Amino acid sequence: MTVPVGALVIGSTNAAIGLPAAMAVLRGGGSAMDAVVAGIRPVEANPDDHSVGYSGLPNLLGDVELDASVMDGRGLRSGAVGALRGYQDAIVLARAVMDELPHAFIAGDGARRLAAELGLSPRDLRTPEASAIWQRRIEGIDPSDDDLARARRLVSRVSRDPELPELPEPPHGTVNVIARDADGTIASGVSTSGWAWKYPGRLGDSPVVGAGNYADDRYGAAACTGRGEMALRCATAHSVVMFLRFGMDVDAALRTAVGDLNALDDPYASEVNIVAMDASGRHAAASTVPHKTYVWMDESTDAPVEASRHHVSAESQS
């Protein structure tokens, strides 16, 4: 990509509904962090997206648990929440952790308590459509299995069958947004309902700074979607930024980070997708499966532009 002049925002393809709001913030002189939150909130509220926020696919027990993180490339500040139940605006809460607490990560009952203390509106995140999708998969599992066995069977099934007929995307999607404001500050954000049918309390890469999300004004930013356990074990988002620090261009940094996934012994290996931007605003994206896209907007565009991701194979070595 050519170097943009001024504000820029990129994201996973499902972020398209939020990018105009993010770009409006940047055009109005707002910060990169403000733009990231503005871009992700509409995705969290979208009932047609079963991988994020409201209408996310439930865990093994039928509960929707949300994870989110934000990172400010100026000063490397970050905030994250994990296993949040009963509140839709996980990205707002992640930012509040960064801005309001002396901590970087709050999970479970603590995240829910914080949401209540901050006055966020509670919401039942389950919808009839998402619950029906969840139920159809649960019914196919031996009812005599304990929860551990059920979780293994369900994760194995969705790993091997990513093109579920009920869903346009695999059931482990996420929304990524990375923004660069007029001052050159970069911020990134990630929000997800996690892997569908997961064991309760499971955390993937999305709320873990360095795994699914990382931003550093000096070098760039990266964010991941897909099987979070893979990005967790390889610190994938941080790796991309580190490769930028070592002098690689965005394309090479992405390809090298995806290549690292080849070292993983993972019987549940599935796809991993990454979006990235360097400090100058050059951007690109990669995926372990072909024909994937991402979206971007800058000051010259009126609507999100969809672009192809590089396809880089990452076959499990198990």
ChimeraX attribute file (.defattr): number of C-alpha atoms within 10 A of each C-alpha:
attribute: neighborCount
match mode: 1-to-1
recipient: residues
	/A:1	10
	/A:2	8
	/A:3	11
	/A:4	16
	/A:5	13
	/A:6	17
	/A:7	26
	/A:8	30
	/A:9	30
	/A:10	33
	/A:11	34
	/A:12	26
	/A:13	21
	/A:14	23
	/A:15	25
	/A:16	25
	/A:17	17
	/A:18	24
	/A:19	33
	/A:20	22
	/A:21	19
	/A:22	30
	/A:23	32
	/A:24	15
	/A:25	22
	/A:26	26
	/A:27	18
	/A:28	8
	/A:29	14
	/A:30	17
	/A:31	22
	/A:32	29
	/A:33	27
	/A:34	16
	/A:35	31
	/A:36	34
	/A:37	29
	/A:38	22
	/A:39	32
	/A:40	31
	/A:41	24
	/A:42	18
	/A:43	28
	/A:44	29
	/A:45	17
	/A:46	18
	/A:47	19
	/A:48	15
	/A:49	22
	/A:50	31
	/A:51	31
	/A:52	33
	/A:53	37
	/A:54	28
	/A:55	25
	/A:56	35
	/A:57	33
	/A:58	28
	/A:59	21
	/A:60	22
	/A:61	13
	/A:62	18
	/A:63	20
	/A:64	31
	/A:65	31
	/A:66	34
	/A:67	32
	/A:68	37
	/A:69	33
	/A:70	36
	/A:71	30
	/A:72	25
	/A:73	25
	/A:74	14
	/A:75	11
	/A:76	12
	/A:77	16
	/A:78	27
	/A:79	29
	/A:80	31
	/A:81	32
	/A:82	31
	/A:83	26
	/A:84	27
	/A:85	24
	/A:86	20
	/A:87	22
	/A:88	28
	/A:89	26
	/A:90	34
	/A:91	30
	/A:92	21
	/A:93	28
	/A:94	31
	/A:95	26
	/A:96	20
	/A:97	24
	/A:98	20
	/A:99	14
	/A:100	13
	/A:101	12
	/A:102	9
	/A:103	12
	/A:104	22
	/A:105	21
	/A:106	22
	/A:107	20
	/A:108	16
	/A:109	13
	/A:110	15
	/A:111	24
	/A:112	22
	/A:113	13
	/A:114	17
	/A:115	25
	/A:116	14
	/A:117	9
	/A:118	11
	/A:119	8
	/A:120	16
	/A:121	11
	/A:122	14
	/A:123	12
	/A:124	13
	/A:125	23
	/A:126	20
	/A:127	15
	/A:128	9
	/A:129	16
	/A:130	24
	/A:131	17
	/A:132	13
	/A:133	18
	/A:134	20
	/A:135	15
	/A:136	11
	/A:137	14
	/A:138	17
	/A:139	9
	/A:140	10
	/A:141	14
	/A:142	11
	/A:143	10
	/A:144	8
	/A:145	11
	/A:146	9
	/A:147	14
	/A:148	10
	/A:149	12
	/A:150	20
	/A:151	19
	/A:152	14
	/A:153	17
	/A:154	20
	/A:155	19
	/A:156	15
	/A:157	13
	/A:158	20
	/A:159	19
	/A:160	13
	/A:161	13
	/A:162	16
	/A:163	13
	/A:164	12
	/A:165	10
	/A:166	13
	/A:167	15
	/A:168	11
	/A:169	15
	/A:170	22
	/A:171	26
	/A:172	28
	/A:173	28
	/A:174	33
	/A:175	30
	/A:176	33
	/A:177	36
	/A:178	36
	/A:179	35
	/A:180	33
	/A:181	24
	/A:182	16
	/A:183	12
	/A:184	21
	/A:185	21
	/A:186	33
	/A:187	34
	/A:188	32
	/A:189	35
	/A:190	35
	/A:191	34
	/A:192	32
	/A:193	36
	/A:194	35
	/A:195	27
	/A:196	26
	/A:197	27
	/A:198	25
	/A:199	18
	/A:200	17
	/A:201	15
	/A:202	14
	/A:203	23
	/A:204	27
	/A:205	30
	/A:206	37
	/A:207	30
	/A:208	28
	/A:209	25
	/A:210	23
	/A:211	25
	/A:212	34
	/A:213	34
	/A:214	34
	/A:215	35
	/A:216	25
	/A:217	19
	/A:218	18
	/A:219	21
	/A:220	31
	/A:221	33
	/A:222	34
	/A:223	35
	/A:224	30
	/A:225	27
	/A:226	26
	/A:227	25
	/A:228	27
	/A:229	21
	/A:230	25
	/A:231	31
	/A:232	19
	/A:233	12
	/A:234	19
	/A:235	22
	/A:236	30
	/A:237	29
	/A:238	24
	/A:239	22
	/A:240	34
	/A:241	29
	/A:242	19
	/A:243	19
	/A:244	24
	/A:245	17
	/A:246	11
	/A:247	11
	/A:248	16
	/A:249	17
	/A:250	26
	/A:251	20
	/A:252	14
	/A:253	24
	/A:254	29
	/A:255	21
	/A:256	17
	/A:257	25
	/A:258	25
	/A:259	15
	/A:260	16
	/A:261	24
	/A:262	16
	/A:263	13
	/A:264	16
	/A:265	13
	/A:266	15
	/A:267	12
	/A:268	17
	/A:269	23
	/A:270	24
	/A:271	20
	/A:272	25
	/A:273	28
	/A:274	30
	/A:275	29
	/A:276	31
	/A:277	30
	/A:278	27
	/A:279	22
	/A:280	18
	/A:281	27
	/A:282	17
	/A:283	25
	/A:284	27
	/A:285	28
	/A:286	27
	/A:287	26
	/A:288	23
	/A:289	16
	/A:290	13
	/A:291	10
	/A:292	17
	/A:293	21
	/A:294	24
	/A:295	24
	/A:296	26
	/A:297	23
	/A:298	23
	/A:299	15
	/A:300	11
	/A:301	12
	/A:302	10
	/A:303	15
	/A:304	22
	/A:305	15
	/A:306	16
	/A:307	14
	/A:308	15
	/A:309	22
	/A:310	21
	/A:311	18
	/A:312	19
	/A:313	18
	/A:314	22
	/A:315	17
	/A:316	15
	/A:317	12
	/A:318	11
